[in-house]
Amino acid sequence: MAYPLQARARSSLSPLSTKPTTSNSEWRCTRCDKLLGVCRDGRMHLRFARGHEYLVGFPVQATCRGCGTLNHATAPAR
């Protein structure tokens, strides 16, 4: 079952934050603010082109497809 990634306002995240802040929070690039994944139930949901989707545990690292910055998140928010 696929989970859609949705764009939402980021009022609770600072521009340089890489840690999720809620159970369904967004993980965004530290440089260009592009959506990298969504934290759900203690795991990170990542979606790429052509239907490639991954549900991974922490810690997680991803290279931003927009600017090439390496981003990492060490753990989900409690």
N, C-alpha and C positions, 0 to 999 in steps of 0.2 A: 504494500500500500504506500503510495507516494504522499508526502507531506508538502504542500505548497509553501514556498518561501514568500513571505509577504513583506513589503516595505512598510515601515512604521516610523513615526516620529521618534527621535532619540533624545527626548528631554532628560532622561535619567543617566545618560552616558556622557562622560567627558570625551572630547575629541581624540584623546590618546588612549582611551581604555580598550583593553583587549580581553577583559574578563566579562562573561555574561553577568547580568545583574538580576534577572528573574528566570523562572523555570522555562519560559518561552522567549528568551531574549535574543537579540540579533548580535552577531559577531561581525564587526566591520573592520576594514583595512585602516591601519593607523595613519596612513599617508593620504589616501584619496577618498576614504569613507565608503568604498564599495562594499556591498553586502557579501560576506564570505560564507556565512552559515547561520543556522539558528539552533540554539541550545534547547533541547527538549528532554525532559526526564533524565537529566544527568549525562546525556550524550549529545554530540554535535551532529547535526544533519547538514551535509554538504551536497550541493547540486551543481552539475557542470553541463556543458552543451550536449546535445543529442541524447538526453535522457539518462545520463550517468549520474547516479545518486549514491551517497555513502552515509551510513550512520556509524560514527566512530566514537571511541572513548577518549578520555583525556590522559595525558596532554596531547594537543593537536596543533599541527603546523600547516600553513597553507601559503602558497605564493599568490598574491593578488593578480588576477588576469588583466586588470586595468593598468597598474603601474609597475608590477613586478616586485613589490615589497614583500619580504618574508614576514609573516605574522604568526604569532603563537598565542595559545590560550592554555593555561596550566591546569585549570579546574573549573567546574561549573560553580555558579554562585550558590550559596547555601540559603 
